[in-house]
Amino acid sequence: MKNKERHVYLACTECANRNYTTGKRQRAEYKIERKKFCRFCRTHTVHKERKL
C-alpha cells in the first residue's frame, strides 16, 4: 500500500463479519461499498466499510 492510504475493513451487511481488507485514501470523505462474496453466507452480498 502507498503512504497516503490506510487499511479499511469491509464487513458483510447480512452477517456483519469482516471478510476483506482494502486501502483507502487518508482524507477521503466517502464510504466504500462493494458487492463481494461472503464465505459465511455463501452468496454475493454488499460489503460496507467498517472501523478497525
C-alpha distance matrix in Angstrom:
0.0 3.8 6.7 8.3 6.6 7.9 8.6 11.7 14.4 16.5 20.1 23.0 25.7 28.5 28.0 25.3 23.3 19.5 18.5 14.9 11.5 9.1 6.9 9.3 10.3 11.8 15.3 15.6 19.0 18.9 18.4 16.7 19.4 19.2 21.9 20.7 22.7 23.7 25.0 27.1 28.9 28.8 28.4 26.0 25.6 23.7 20.7 20.0 17.4 18.6 18.2 16.7
3.8 0.0 3.8 5.6 5.6 8.4 10.5 13.5 16.7 18.9 22.6 25.6 27.9 31.0 30.7 27.8 26.1 22.4 21.6 18.0 14.5 11.7 8.6 9.6 9.1 10.4 13.6 14.5 18.2 18.7 18.9 17.7 20.8 21.1 24.0 23.4 25.7 26.8 28.3 30.4 32.0 32.0 31.3 28.7 28.0 25.8 22.9 21.8 19.0 20.3 19.6 18.4
6.7 3.8 0.0 3.8 5.6 8.0 10.9 14.2 17.7 20.3 23.8 27.1 29.2 32.4 32.0 28.8 27.3 23.6 23.4 20.0 16.3 13.8 10.4 10.6 9.2 9.1 12.3 14.1 17.7 18.9 19.5 19.0 22.4 23.2 26.4 25.9 28.3 29.0 30.6 32.3 34.0 34.4 33.7 31.2 30.2 27.7 24.6 23.0 19.8 20.6 19.3 18.0
8.3 5.6 3.8 0.0 3.8 6.9 10.5 13.0 16.8 19.0 22.5 25.8 27.5 30.9 30.8 27.6 26.6 22.9 23.0 19.6 16.0 13.2 9.4 8.3 5.9 5.8 8.6 10.5 14.1 15.6 16.6 16.5 20.1 21.3 24.8 24.8 27.5 28.3 30.3 31.9 33.2 33.8 32.8 30.0 28.7 26.0 23.0 21.0 17.9 18.9 17.8 17.3
6.6 5.6 5.6 3.8 0.0 3.8 7.0 9.4 13.1 15.3 18.9 22.1 24.0 27.3 27.1 24.0 22.9 19.2 19.3 15.8 12.3 9.5 5.8 5.1 4.4 5.2 8.8 9.5 13.0 13.7 14.0 13.4 16.9 18.0 21.4 21.2 23.9 24.6 26.6 28.1 29.4 30.0 29.2 26.4 25.1 22.5 19.4 17.6 14.5 15.6 14.8 14.2
7.9 8.4 8.0 6.9 3.8 0.0 3.8 6.5 10.2 13.0 16.3 19.8 21.7 24.9 24.4 21.1 19.9 16.3 16.8 13.7 10.1 8.2 5.4 5.5 6.4 6.0 9.6 10.2 13.1 13.6 13.0 12.6 16.0 17.3 20.5 20.1 22.5 22.6 24.5 25.7 27.2 28.2 27.6 25.2 23.6 21.1 17.7 15.7 12.3 12.7 11.4 10.5
8.6 10.5 10.9 10.5 7.0 3.8 0.0 3.8 6.9 10.0 13.2 16.7 19.0 22.0 21.2 18.0 16.5 12.7 13.1 10.3 6.6 5.8 4.9 6.6 9.1 9.3 12.6 12.5 14.8 14.4 12.8 11.8 14.6 15.5 18.4 17.4 19.5 19.3 21.0 22.1 23.8 24.8 24.5 22.3 20.9 18.7 15.1 13.6 10.4 10.5 9.6 8.2
11.7 13.5 14.2 13.0 9.4 6.5 3.8 0.0 3.8 6.6 9.8 13.3 15.4 18.5 17.9 14.7 13.6 10.1 10.9 8.4 5.5 5.4 5.9 6.7 9.9 10.4 12.9 11.8 13.3 12.2 9.9 8.8 11.3 12.6 15.4 14.8 17.1 16.7 18.8 19.6 21.0 22.2 21.7 19.5 17.7 15.3 11.7 9.9 6.6 7.0 7.0 6.8
14.4 16.7 17.7 16.8 13.1 10.2 6.9 3.8 0.0 3.8 6.4 10.0 12.4 15.2 14.3 11.2 9.8 6.3 7.5 5.8 4.5 6.6 8.8 10.1 13.5 14.1 16.4 14.9 15.8 14.1 11.0 9.5 10.7 11.6 13.7 12.7 14.4 13.4 15.4 16.0 17.4 18.9 18.6 16.8 15.0 13.1 9.3 8.2 5.7 5.5 6.7 6.5
16.5 18.9 20.3 19.0 15.3 13.0 10.0 6.6 3.8 0.0 3.8 6.8 9.3 12.2 12.0 9.3 8.5 5.7 6.2 5.1 6.0 7.6 10.4 11.3 14.9 16.2 17.9 15.7 16.1 13.7 10.1 7.9 7.9 8.3 10.1 9.3 11.3 10.5 13.2 13.8 14.6 16.0 15.3 13.3 11.3 9.3 5.5 5.2 4.6 6.0 8.9 9.8
20.1 22.6 23.8 22.5 18.9 16.3 13.2 9.8 6.4 3.8 0.0 3.8 6.3 8.8 8.3 5.5 5.3 4.1 6.0 7.1 9.1 11.3 14.1 14.9 18.4 19.4 20.8 18.6 18.4 15.8 12.0 10.4 9.4 9.8 10.6 9.8 10.9 9.1 11.7 11.4 12.0 14.2 13.7 12.3 9.8 8.4 5.1 5.4 6.3 6.3 9.5 10.7
23.0 25.6 27.1 25.8 22.1 19.8 16.7 13.3 10.0 6.8 3.8 0.0 3.8 5.5 5.8 4.8 5.6 6.4 7.2 9.1 11.9 14.0 17.1 17.9 21.3 22.6 23.8 21.2 20.8 17.8 14.0 12.1 9.9 9.6 9.1 8.4 8.9 6.8 9.9 9.2 8.8 11.2 10.5 9.4 6.7 6.2 4.4 6.6 9.1 9.6 13.0 14.4
25.7 27.9 29.2 27.5 24.0 21.7 19.0 15.4 12.4 9.3 6.3 3.8 0.0 3.8 6.0 5.4 8.1 9.6 10.9 12.6 15.0 16.7 19.3 19.5 22.6 23.8 24.4 21.6 20.5 17.4 13.7 12.6 10.0 10.5 10.1 10.7 11.5 9.8 12.9 11.7 10.3 13.1 11.8 10.7 7.1 6.0 5.8 6.8 9.9 10.4 13.9 16.1
28.5 31.0 32.4 30.9 27.3 24.9 22.0 18.5 15.2 12.2 8.8 5.5 3.8 0.0 3.8 5.9 8.4 11.0 12.0 14.5 17.4 19.5 22.4 22.9 26.2 27.4 28.1 25.4 24.3 21.2 17.6 16.3 13.5 13.3 11.8 11.8 11.5 9.1 11.6 9.7 7.7 11.0 10.1 10.2 7.3 8.1 8.7 10.5 13.5 13.6 16.9 18.7
28.0 30.7 32.0 30.8 27.1 24.4 21.2 17.9 14.3 12.0 8.3 5.8 6.0 3.8 0.0 3.9 5.6 9.0 10.4 13.5 16.5 19.2 22.3 23.2 26.6 27.5 28.6 26.3 25.5 22.7 18.9 17.6 15.3 15.2 14.0 13.0 12.1 8.8 10.4 7.7 7.1 10.8 11.2 12.0 9.7 10.7 10.1 11.8 13.9 13.2 16.0 17.1
25.3 27.8 28.8 27.6 24.0 21.1 18.0 14.7 11.2 9.3 5.5 4.8 5.4 5.9 3.9 0.0 3.8 6.5 9.0 11.7 14.0 16.7 19.5 20.2 23.5 24.1 25.3 23.1 22.4 19.9 16.1 15.1 13.5 14.1 13.8 13.1 13.0 10.0 11.9 9.9 10.1 13.4 13.6 13.5 10.8 10.5 8.8 9.4 10.8 9.6 12.2 13.4
23.3 26.1 27.3 26.6 22.9 19.9 16.5 13.6 9.8 8.5 5.3 5.6 8.1 8.4 5.6 3.8 0.0 3.8 6.0 9.2 11.8 15.0 18.2 19.5 23.0 23.7 25.5 23.6 23.4 21.0 17.2 15.7 14.5 14.4 14.1 12.3 11.7 8.5 9.6 7.9 9.6 12.3 13.2 13.4 11.5 11.7 9.4 10.6 11.4 10.2 12.3 12.5
19.5 22.4 23.6 22.9 19.2 16.3 12.7 10.1 6.3 5.7 4.1 6.4 9.6 11.0 9.0 6.5 3.8 0.0 3.8 6.1 8.2 11.4 14.5 16.1 19.6 20.4 22.4 20.7 21.0 18.8 15.2 13.5 13.0 12.9 13.4 11.6 11.7 9.3 10.7 10.3 12.1 14.1 14.7 14.1 12.4 11.8 8.6 9.3 9.1 8.1 10.0 9.8
18.5 21.6 23.4 23.0 19.3 16.8 13.1 10.9 7.5 6.2 6.0 7.2 10.9 12.0 10.4 9.0 6.0 3.8 0.0 3.8 7.2 10.4 14.0 16.2 19.9 21.2 23.5 21.6 22.3 19.9 16.4 13.9 13.1 12.0 11.9 9.2 8.9 7.0 8.1 9.0 11.1 12.1 12.7 12.1 11.4 11.5 8.6 10.4 10.7 10.8 12.9 12.4
14.9 18.0 20.0 19.6 15.8 13.7 10.3 8.4 5.8 5.1 7.1 9.1 12.6 14.5 13.5 11.7 9.2 6.1 3.8 0.0 3.8 6.7 10.4 12.9 16.6 18.2 20.7 18.8 20.0 17.7 14.5 11.7 11.6 10.5 11.3 8.9 9.7 9.3 10.8 12.4 14.1 14.6 14.6 13.1 12.5 11.8 8.6 9.9 9.5 10.4 12.4 11.7
11.5 14.5 16.3 16.0 12.3 10.1 6.6 5.5 4.5 6.0 9.1 11.9 15.0 17.4 16.5 14.0 11.8 8.2 7.2 3.8 0.0 3.8 7.1 9.9 13.5 15.0 17.7 16.3 18.0 16.2 13.5 11.1 12.2 11.8 13.6 11.8 13.2 13.0 14.5 16.1 17.8 18.4 18.3 16.5 15.6 14.2 10.8 10.9 9.2 10.0 11.0 9.9
9.1 11.7 13.8 13.2 9.5 8.2 5.8 5.4 6.6 7.6 11.3 14.0 16.7 19.5 19.2 16.7 15.0 11.4 10.4 6.7 3.8 0.0 3.8 6.8 10.4 12.5 15.2 13.7 15.9 14.2 12.1 9.5 11.4 11.1 13.6 12.4 14.7 15.3 17.2 19.1 20.3 20.7 20.0 17.6 16.7 14.9 11.7 11.4 9.4 11.2 12.2 11.7
6.9 8.6 10.4 9.4 5.8 5.4 4.9 5.9 8.8 10.4 14.1 17.1 19.3 22.4 22.3 19.5 18.2 14.5 14.0 10.4 7.1 3.8 0.0 3.8 7.0 9.2 12.1 11.1 13.8 12.9 11.8 9.9 12.7 13.1 16.1 15.6 18.2 18.9 21.0 22.7 23.9 24.4 23.5 20.8 19.8 17.4 14.4 13.3 10.7 12.5 12.8 12.4
9.3 9.6 10.6 8.3 5.1 5.5 6.6 6.7 10.1 11.3 14.9 17.9 19.5 22.9 23.2 20.2 19.5 16.1 16.2 12.9 9.9 6.8 3.8 0.0 3.8 6.4 8.7 7.3 10.2 9.6 9.3 8.4 11.8 13.2 16.7 16.9 20.0 20.7 23.2 24.7 25.5 26.2 25.0 22.1 20.5 17.6 14.8 12.8 10.1 12.1 12.3 12.8
10.3 9.1 9.2 5.9 4.4 6.4 9.1 9.9 13.5 14.9 18.4 21.3 22.6 26.2 26.6 23.5 23.0 19.6 19.9 16.6 13.5 10.4 7.0 3.8 0.0 3.8 5.7 5.4 9.1 9.8 10.9 10.9 14.6 16.2 19.9 20.5 23.6 24.5 27.0 28.4 29.2 30.0 28.6 25.5 23.9 20.8 18.1 15.9 13.0 14.8 14.5 15.1
11.8 10.4 9.1 5.8 5.2 6.0 9.3 10.4 14.1 16.2 19.4 22.6 23.8 27.4 27.5 24.1 23.7 20.4 21.2 18.2 15.0 12.5 9.2 6.4 3.8 0.0 3.8 5.8 9.0 10.9 12.0 12.9 16.7 18.8 22.5 23.0 26.0 26.4 28.8 29.9 30.8 31.9 30.8 27.9 26.0 22.9 19.9 17.2 13.9 14.8 13.6 14.0
15.3 13.6 12.3 8.6 8.8 9.6 12.6 12.9 16.4 17.9 20.8 23.8 24.4 28.1 28.6 25.3 25.5 22.4 23.5 20.7 17.7 15.2 12.1 8.7 5.7 3.8 0.0 3.8 6.4 9.3 11.4 13.2 17.0 19.5 23.3 24.4 27.7 28.1 30.9 31.7 32.3 33.6 32.1 29.1 26.9 23.5 20.9 17.8 14.8 15.9 14.9 16.2
15.6 14.5 14.1 10.5 9.5 10.2 12.5 11.8 14.9 15.7 18.6 21.2 21.6 25.4 26.3 23.1 23.6 20.7 21.6 18.8 16.3 13.7 11.1 7.3 5.4 5.8 3.8 0.0 3.8 5.7 8.2 9.9 13.6 16.2 20.0 21.5 24.9 25.5 28.5 29.5 29.7 30.9 29.2 26.0 23.7 20.2 18.0 15.0 12.4 14.2 14.1 16.0
19.0 18.2 17.7 14.1 13.0 13.1 14.8 13.3 15.8 16.1 18.4 20.8 20.5 24.3 25.5 22.4 23.4 21.0 22.3 20.0 18.0 15.9 13.8 10.2 9.1 9.0 6.4 3.8 0.0 3.8 6.9 9.8 13.0 16.3 19.9 21.9 25.3 25.7 29.0 29.5 29.4 30.9 29.0 25.9 23.2 19.5 17.6 14.3 12.1 13.7 14.0 16.6
18.9 18.7 18.9 15.6 13.7 13.6 14.4 12.2 14.1 13.7 15.8 17.8 17.4 21.2 22.7 19.9 21.0 18.8 19.9 17.7 16.2 14.2 12.9 9.6 9.8 10.9 9.3 5.7 3.8 0.0 3.8 6.5 9.4 12.7 16.3 18.4 22.0 22.6 26.0 26.6 26.2 27.6 25.5 22.3 19.6 15.9 14.3 11.2 9.7 12.1 13.4 16.2
18.4 18.9 19.5 16.6 14.0 13.0 12.8 9.9 11.0 10.1 12.0 14.0 13.7 17.6 18.9 16.1 17.2 15.2 16.4 14.5 13.5 12.1 11.8 9.3 10.9 12.0 11.4 8.2 6.9 3.8 0.0 3.8 6.5 10.0 13.5 15.4 18.7 19.1 22.4 22.9 22.5 24.1 22.2 19.2 16.4 12.7 10.7 7.4 6.0 8.7 10.7 13.6
16.7 17.7 19.0 16.5 13.4 12.6 11.8 8.8 9.5 7.9 10.4 12.1 12.6 16.3 17.6 15.1 15.7 13.5 13.9 11.7 11.1 9.5 9.9 8.4 10.9 12.9 13.2 9.9 9.8 6.5 3.8 0.0 3.8 6.7 10.3 12.0 15.5 16.2 19.6 20.5 20.2 21.3 19.4 16.2 13.8 10.4 8.3 5.9 5.3 9.0 11.5 13.8
19.4 20.8 22.4 20.1 16.9 16.0 14.6 11.3 10.7 7.9 9.4 9.9 10.0 13.5 15.3 13.5 14.5 13.0 13.1 11.6 12.2 11.4 12.7 11.8 14.6 16.7 17.0 13.6 13.0 9.4 6.5 3.8 0.0 3.8 7.1 9.4 12.9 13.8 17.4 18.3 17.4 18.5 16.2 12.9 10.4 6.8 5.7 4.5 6.4 10.0 13.4 15.7
19.2 21.1 23.2 21.3 18.0 17.3 15.5 12.6 11.6 8.3 9.8 9.6 10.5 13.3 15.2 14.1 14.4 12.9 12.0 10.5 11.8 11.1 13.1 13.2 16.2 18.8 19.5 16.2 16.3 12.7 10.0 6.7 3.8 0.0 3.8 6.1 9.8 11.5 15.1 16.6 15.6 16.0 13.5 10.0 8.4 5.6 5.3 6.6 8.9 12.3 15.7 17.5
21.9 24.0 26.4 24.8 21.4 20.5 18.4 15.4 13.7 10.1 10.6 9.1 10.1 11.8 14.0 13.8 14.1 13.4 11.9 11.3 13.6 13.6 16.1 16.7 19.9 22.5 23.3 20.0 19.9 16.3 13.5 10.3 7.1 3.8 0.0 3.8 7.1 9.3 12.9 14.5 13.0 13.0 10.1 6.4 5.4 4.2 5.8 8.7 11.6 14.6 18.2 19.8
20.7 23.4 25.9 24.8 21.2 20.1 17.4 14.8 12.7 9.3 9.8 8.4 10.7 11.8 13.0 13.1 12.3 11.6 9.2 8.9 11.8 12.4 15.6 16.9 20.5 23.0 24.4 21.5 21.9 18.4 15.4 12.0 9.4 6.1 3.8 0.0 3.8 6.4 9.6 11.9 11.1 10.5 8.4 5.3 5.8 6.2 6.4 9.9 12.2 14.7 18.1 19.0
22.7 25.7 28.3 27.5 23.9 22.5 19.5 17.1 14.4 11.3 10.9 8.9 11.5 11.5 12.1 13.0 11.7 11.7 8.9 9.7 13.2 14.7 18.2 20.0 23.6 26.0 27.7 24.9 25.3 22.0 18.7 15.5 12.9 9.8 7.1 3.8 0.0 3.8 6.3 9.0 8.4 7.1 5.7 4.2 6.2 8.5 8.8 12.5 14.8 16.7 19.9 20.4
23.7 26.8 29.0 28.3 24.6 22.6 19.3 16.7 13.4 10.5 9.1 6.8 9.8 9.1 8.8 10.0 8.5 9.3 7.0 9.3 13.0 15.3 18.9 20.7 24.5 26.4 28.1 25.5 25.7 22.6 19.1 16.2 13.8 11.5 9.3 6.4 3.8 0.0 3.8 5.5 5.5 5.6 5.8 6.0 6.6 8.9 8.6 12.1 14.3 15.3 18.4 18.7
25.0 28.3 30.6 30.3 26.6 24.5 21.0 18.8 15.4 13.2 11.7 9.9 12.9 11.6 10.4 11.9 9.6 10.7 8.1 10.8 14.5 17.2 21.0 23.2 27.0 28.8 30.9 28.5 29.0 26.0 22.4 19.6 17.4 15.1 12.9 9.6 6.3 3.8 0.0 3.8 5.6 4.8 7.1 8.8 10.1 12.7 12.2 15.5 17.3 17.9 20.5 20.2
27.1 30.4 32.3 31.9 28.1 25.7 22.1 19.6 16.0 13.8 11.4 9.2 11.7 9.7 7.7 9.9 7.9 10.3 9.0 12.4 16.1 19.1 22.7 24.7 28.4 29.9 31.7 29.5 29.5 26.6 22.9 20.5 18.3 16.6 14.5 11.9 9.0 5.5 3.8 0.0 3.8 5.5 8.2 10.4 10.7 13.2 12.7 15.6 17.5 17.4 20.0 19.9
28.9 32.0 34.0 33.2 29.4 27.2 23.8 21.0 17.4 14.6 12.0 8.8 10.3 7.7 7.1 10.1 9.6 12.1 11.1 14.1 17.8 20.3 23.9 25.5 29.2 30.8 32.3 29.7 29.4 26.2 22.5 20.2 17.4 15.6 13.0 11.1 8.4 5.5 5.6 3.8 0.0 3.8 5.5 8.1 8.3 11.4 12.0 15.2 17.8 18.1 21.1 21.7
28.8 32.0 34.4 33.8 30.0 28.2 24.8 22.2 18.9 16.0 14.2 11.2 13.1 11.0 10.8 13.4 12.3 14.1 12.1 14.6 18.4 20.7 24.4 26.2 30.0 31.9 33.6 30.9 30.9 27.6 24.1 21.3 18.5 16.0 13.0 10.5 7.1 5.6 4.8 5.5 3.8 0.0 3.8 7.2 9.1 12.6 13.4 17.0 19.6 20.4 23.5 23.8
28.4 31.3 33.7 32.8 29.2 27.6 24.5 21.7 18.6 15.3 13.7 10.5 11.8 10.1 11.2 13.6 13.2 14.7 12.7 14.6 18.3 20.0 23.5 25.0 28.6 30.8 32.1 29.2 29.0 25.5 22.2 19.4 16.2 13.5 10.1 8.4 5.7 5.8 7.1 8.2 5.5 3.8 0.0 3.8 6.2 9.9 11.6 15.4 18.4 19.8 23.2 24.0
26.0 28.7 31.2 30.0 26.4 25.2 22.3 19.5 16.8 13.3 12.3 9.4 10.7 10.2 12.0 13.5 13.4 14.1 12.1 13.1 16.5 17.6 20.8 22.1 25.5 27.9 29.1 26.0 25.9 22.3 19.2 16.2 12.9 10.0 6.4 5.3 4.2 6.0 8.8 10.4 8.1 7.2 3.8 0.0 3.8 7.1 9.1 12.9 16.0 18.0 21.5 22.7
25.6 28.0 30.2 28.7 25.1 23.6 20.9 17.7 15.0 11.3 9.8 6.7 7.1 7.3 9.7 10.8 11.5 12.4 11.4 12.5 15.6 16.7 19.8 20.5 23.9 26.0 26.9 23.7 23.2 19.6 16.4 13.8 10.4 8.4 5.4 5.8 6.2 6.6 10.1 10.7 8.3 9.1 6.2 3.8 0.0 3.8 6.3 9.8 13.2 15.1 18.8 20.4
23.7 25.8 27.7 26.0 22.5 21.1 18.7 15.3 13.1 9.3 8.4 6.2 6.0 8.1 10.7 10.5 11.7 11.8 11.5 11.8 14.2 14.9 17.4 17.6 20.8 22.9 23.5 20.2 19.5 15.9 12.7 10.4 6.8 5.6 4.2 6.2 8.5 8.9 12.7 13.2 11.4 12.6 9.9 7.1 3.8 0.0 3.8 6.6 10.2 12.6 16.3 18.4
20.7 22.9 24.6 23.0 19.4 17.7 15.1 11.7 9.3 5.5 5.1 4.4 5.8 8.7 10.1 8.8 9.4 8.6 8.6 8.6 10.8 11.7 14.4 14.8 18.1 19.9 20.9 18.0 17.6 14.3 10.7 8.3 5.7 5.3 5.8 6.4 8.8 8.6 12.2 12.7 12.0 13.4 11.6 9.1 6.3 3.8 0.0 3.8 6.9 9.2 12.9 14.7
20.0 21.8 23.0 21.0 17.6 15.7 13.6 9.9 8.2 5.2 5.4 6.6 6.8 10.5 11.8 9.4 10.6 9.3 10.4 9.9 10.9 11.4 13.3 12.8 15.9 17.2 17.8 15.0 14.3 11.2 7.4 5.9 4.5 6.6 8.7 9.9 12.5 12.1 15.5 15.6 15.2 17.0 15.4 12.9 9.8 6.6 3.8 0.0 3.8 6.4 10.1 12.6
17.4 19.0 19.8 17.9 14.5 12.3 10.4 6.6 5.7 4.6 6.3 9.1 9.9 13.5 13.9 10.8 11.4 9.1 10.7 9.5 9.2 9.4 10.7 10.1 13.0 13.9 14.8 12.4 12.1 9.7 6.0 5.3 6.4 8.9 11.6 12.2 14.8 14.3 17.3 17.5 17.8 19.6 18.4 16.0 13.2 10.2 6.9 3.8 0.0 3.8 7.0 9.5
18.6 20.3 20.6 18.9 15.6 12.7 10.5 7.0 5.5 6.0 6.3 9.6 10.4 13.6 13.2 9.6 10.2 8.1 10.8 10.4 10.0 11.2 12.5 12.1 14.8 14.8 15.9 14.2 13.7 12.1 8.7 9.0 10.0 12.3 14.6 14.7 16.7 15.3 17.9 17.4 18.1 20.4 19.8 18.0 15.1 12.6 9.2 6.4 3.8 0.0 3.8 6.6
18.2 19.6 19.3 17.8 14.8 11.4 9.6 7.0 6.7 8.9 9.5 13.0 13.9 16.9 16.0 12.2 12.3 10.0 12.9 12.4 11.0 12.2 12.8 12.3 14.5 13.6 14.9 14.1 14.0 13.4 10.7 11.5 13.4 15.7 18.2 18.1 19.9 18.4 20.5 20.0 21.1 23.5 23.2 21.5 18.8 16.3 12.9 10.1 7.0 3.8 0.0 3.8
16.7 18.4 18.0 17.3 14.2 10.5 8.2 6.8 6.5 9.8 10.7 14.4 16.1 18.7 17.1 13.4 12.5 9.8 12.4 11.7 9.9 11.7 12.4 12.8 15.1 14.0 16.2 16.0 16.6 16.2 13.6 13.8 15.7 17.5 19.8 19.0 20.4 18.7 20.2 19.9 21.7 23.8 24.0 22.7 20.4 18.4 14.7 12.6 9.5 6.6 3.8 0.0
